[in-house]
């Protein structure tokens, strides 16, 4: 099923040639990117004078640095990584939000019913630094510390490590993808959510731009178009999914369809809006955990119209 003709025939508001915006995704195309697809399919990008190219990275760790090097306009990244980038002096700032609730999850093998049960167990991580900080806070909420567990870097092979019993739990998997996949495979995982165990709320997926270009007109128009696309997605999720599956047949799987449904409530409805308190609180958390080593002014790592929260 294709999108209704109404979506595909909306007039273009700008008569001049569209400007190109290149976006490097955080991972391969998936349900997290539904709002981007909706902004394209509904004509929102076109109406705002933009031609948007979405690029899946060959290395999930590279998007932010590629944008910093001038090889793209925007990167889809994580608020959890933003503090590390800022602390390292990499001139990138958050200019928008794609997913505004945490997705990160600590997933344990069946039988581990509480965080206290992780004492003496082996936990797989994919990104040292941030994963350590999140894990330390979660364990601390249960009266444990990192010294009470064994950590092993499994890169991004989180599911495989858990299902092969190489580890007892993993940190860094998401509740809208790996957790669903494990459940569909009959693994019966146990999920612990960081924000319920000592980790401040944070935006899962954000857009990063070079600091010198954060206020460029095309970036502002991109966020306006994305907001319109998000509204279309929420009004017509099945139609957008049908078009996405038509254009990207690899999305036509039970996992991706379930992930699409699970992700919809987590899509940011006002992408440009900056929740200043949330960003300051999370940066304070990273500094307390030793991930960030200096005090950073909010304007040096995040911009956007604010919620007026001090």
N, C-alpha and C positions, 0 to 999 in steps of 0.2 A: 504493500500500500504506500502510495506516495503522499506527500503532504498536501493538504487542501490547496486548491488553486489560489485561494485568497492569500495564503502566505507567500506564494511564489510570484505574485503579480503586484505587490505593493510598489508604489512609485518611488523613484529615487529623488531625494530632496535636494541633492547637490548635483549640478550639471557639470562641474569640472571633473577632471580625471581623478579617480580615487587614489588616495595615498596608501602605500603598502605598510602593513604592520606584521612583522614576523614574530611569532610566539613559539618559544621552545617549551614543550610540555614537560611535566615532571616525570612522565612514564609513557608507556604506549597509550593510545587513545582508548578511553574507557568511560564509564558512567560519570566519573568526577568531572568530565569535560562537557557534560550535556548542555550547560548554559552557553558555552562557546558555539556548539553546533546549532543551538536554537537561534542564536543571534545571527548566524550565517543563513540558515534556512528561512528565517522569517524576513530577511532583507534588512535587518537592523544595521548591520555593518555597512551595507551598501548605502542606506539612507543617510548615514553619517559620513559618507565620503571615504570609506575605507575598503581596502581589499586585504583580508586577513589570511595569513598562511600559518597553519599549525604544523609543527615539526616534532615528531617523537624523537627523543635523544637516544643515541646508541649507548650512552653511559648515563644512568639516572643521576649520577653525582655531578654532571657537567653543566646543566642549564644555567645556573646563576653565573658561573665563571665565563661562559660563552657570551652572555649579555654584557658582563663587565668588560669583556674584550671587544665589544662593539659588533659582535656577529649576529645579533638579533635585537629587537626592540624590547621584548618582554620575556621573562621566564616565569613559568609556574613553579613555585617553590613552597617552602613551609615556614610558618612563623617560628617553629622550633629551631630552624636553622638560621633565621634572620639575625639573632643575637651573635652567633659565632661569626657570621660574615661581617657584621658591623664591628665587632671586637678586633677583627683582623684588618680593619681599615679598607675593606673592599667597598668601593663607592657605589653601592646599590641601595635603593630604598623601596619599601613597600608602597605601591600606588593603588592597589585594589585587592579585593578578596574574592575568591571563587567558592570556597567551602568555609563557612564560618563557625563550624563546630568541630571539636576534636574527632578524629577518626582513629588515631593511634590506640592500640590495644595490647595488653599483655595477655597472650593466649597460652594456656597451660594444658597439659595432657589430662585425659579423664582421670578422675580420682583425686586431683588436687583441688580441694574445695575452698581453700582460703589462701591468702598471701602468706600466712604463717607456715603453710605446708611447703613453701618453697625453700625453707631452711635446708641447706646441704645439697640442694638440687642444682642442675646445670641449666643456665639460661642463655639462649642464643640471641645475639644482637646483630644489627646490620650497620648501624652508624655510631661509631664510638663518639663519646662526648655528650651529645644530646640524649641518646639512649641511656647512657650511664646516669645522667641527671634525673631523667624520668624514673628509671628503675630505682634509684636511691631514694627518691621521695616516696614512691609507692611502698617499698620495703619498710621505710621509716614509719609509715602510717600503721604498720603491723608490728612495730617494735624490732624490726630486723635492720641489717645494714648490708652493704655490698660485700662485706667480708663473710657474710653468712651464706653466700651463694657462689657458684663457679660460673664465670662468664666465658663465652666462646664466640668469636666473630664468625657468623655463618654467611656474611655478605648479604645478598638478597634472597638466599635460599631458605627462607623462614619455614614455609610449609614442609619442604622436603626434610629439613632437619627435625621437625617435630614428628612427622609421620614415620620417619625411619628410626625414631627413638634415640637419635644422637643427642638430643636435648630434652629436658623436661618441660620447658616453656620457651617462648620467644617474645621479644619486645620489638615493636616497630611494625607489626602487621596491622591491618586496618579491619574495622568491624563491618565495613561494607564490601569487602572483597575476600581477603584470605579467610576471615572467619566464616563467611558464607560458603566458600569453596570447601573448607574442611567439613562443614556440616553436611554439604551435599555429597561428600565422599564418605559419609558415615563415621567420621572420626570422633564425634561427640566432644568437641573442645570445651574448655572452661575459659570464659573471658572475664578479665578485670580491666575496668576503664580508669585511666590515669586521673581524670578529673574528679573521680569519686574516691581517690586515694592520695590526696596531697599535692596534686599537680594543678596549677591554675588553669582556668579556661583559656583556650587559644584558638586562633584561626588555623584550620588544617592546611588549606591551600591558599596561597596569596600570589599576587603578581609583583615581580621585581622589575625595576627599570633603573638605568644609570641615573645617578643623582642629578647630573646636569640636564637630563631630559625628562625628569619626573613631571614637569609642568608643561610639556609640549602639548600643543593643541590636539594632535592626533591621539595622544594617550588619554586626554580628557574625553575626546569623542568616543574612543574605544570603550571606556567605562560607561558612558551614557548608552551606547549601543548594547553593551552587555546587560545592563539593567533592563532594557526593553526585551532582549532575548530571554532573560530569565523569567520575565512575566509571561511571555509566550510559552515557555517550557512548562510553567506551572499550570497554565490554562489548558494546554494541549500536549501532555506528556506522551500519550500513546502515538500521536501523529509524529512528534519529533523522533521518538524511538523508531517508528517505522521507516522514516527517511534515513536515520542513522544506519539502520540495519541494511537498507537498500544500498547505501553508498559504501558501507564497511561491513561486508558479510561476516567478517570474523567476530563481530559483536553479537551475532545471532546464536547465542548459547544460553542454556539455562542459568549459568553463573552470571553472565552479563545482564540478562533480563532481571534477575533478582537484585543484582547490584544497582541497576537503574532505579528500581522501586525504592530500595533502601536509601539511596543517595538524595532523592528529590527533596525530602524535608530539610536537608542540610545545605542546600544551595543558597548562597548569600543573595538576598533580595536587593540590597543596596551596595553594589560592589565597591564603589569609591569611598563610602563612608568609613571613617577611621574611628574605632572604639579606643580612644586614647587611654582610658583607664586600663583596659585589658592589656594593651601593649606594654604599658609601664609595669603593670603587675607581673607580666610574664618575664620581662627583662630583669626585674628585681629577683625573680625566682632563679633565672639562669646565673645571675651574679652570686646569689647565695649558694648555689650548687658548684660554683667555681668554673662554670663554662665561660662566663664573661668576666673579665678581670678589671674593668673600669666602668665608671659611670658615664652613660651616653645620653645626650639630649634626644628626646623623641624625634625632633625634626631631622636628625642625622640619619635615621633609619626607617622612618615611616611618615608618609604625607597623605593628605586627603582632607576633604571636609570632615570636621570632627563632630562628635555628638555633644560638644560643649561640656564634657565631663572633665573636671580639673585633674 
